[in-house]
């Protein structure tokens, strides 16, 4: 797929930053509300591990990918083979959006100090990405900037904005039982997030308008108004082809600005009136209500010198001249210098920029139905929009999720049904078999011909006690 020159650079810049960390992601839906979730339970509520049925847990590895998209589909995709698959931009006239989150964790661990308190720690690499355009027309015959403007001559302007934030995060969690009676319990918890800003970027084109000029032998287009800006983390300027990938990544971490984040939460638990379990075993609840505010804070990044704000386009330039100026660009400096020749005003950006973390209010209700069956309902309410504004924000993709599950210490089956932030209804599934939990966010990505890229998947590998000498209650006999 070829894309007209100006938008080719914006597209490459946006997609490159989105997946350069493919090293939060859409939620681990199977774990919502579960006392068997282990260390990753704090990704949803920092107080969740106080009631854990495991005395300790090490999640050796966890991975989660979530994508919401109305712009790109997979042509000739046949699961599980993807050898003939092409990613194709959907033709027609429409606005286009892409939201993608990736979360990778290593050695996320929890340990119960006693029946009333728990500690945890872990390492995560997270990236969240948002790209939006206004409505524009596209078809696969468009191969130049001129053809793009001609196909969209009835449009008033072009709008685009993108956000990318990627950081390395060290989590330190503490949870405690604050209040307990024979039938009630209140747990509280907090997670301190120490972050290194690894990869960040933003780009925008604001109300870029153009005018058609008909000449005797051809038609030309002139840019008449609009502004633009782009920035990316200065880490990329220091990437050396003479150093190993590990060496370059080490420098990324070393040079990344430090920032702090915070997550806080509480669990309110109502127990069964009868209890015949072991003394140190968490009692079986009938209802559990969790409330948390996740990811309060900002990720910070140093700004590359090869970036800027651009305004007052040169109205004397026609589209063929613009295309010529944008040809042969080999690096970020070349892109900045070429764009500077298209605008009368070019200004430098501040030495650093920051993006607000995906701050959200999470309300979770979990009900025990008996015989290892549960039903969980969750609302994840983003407190800030990812739309362009004075403060740049990224956000999570989940909105409302209903998850029936059957679960014991070793086995589990889950069927999350979620309504996401872009109004899509997803039906997923997951299973647990010993130390492995695997799930998908929406089955249609794998069963539909030429599907839109929507959904995603997650995987966790956990270690915790499975020995027979471990204490078990009568509610956990399988």
PyMOL commands that set and color helices and strands:
alter all, ss='L'
color gray80, all
select helices_A, chain A and resi 5-19+29-31+38-43+48-51+145-151+234-238+245-255+319-325+332-340+444-447
alter helices_A, ss='H'
color red, helices_A
select strands_A, chain A and resi 56-69+72-75+86-89+92-94+97-112+117-133+136-138+158-180+184-214+219-232+258-271+285-302+308-313+343-347+352-356+360-370+373-382+398-407+411-420+425-427+429-433+436-440+455-463
alter strands_A, ss='S'
color yellow, strands_A
deselect
rebuild
show_as cartoon
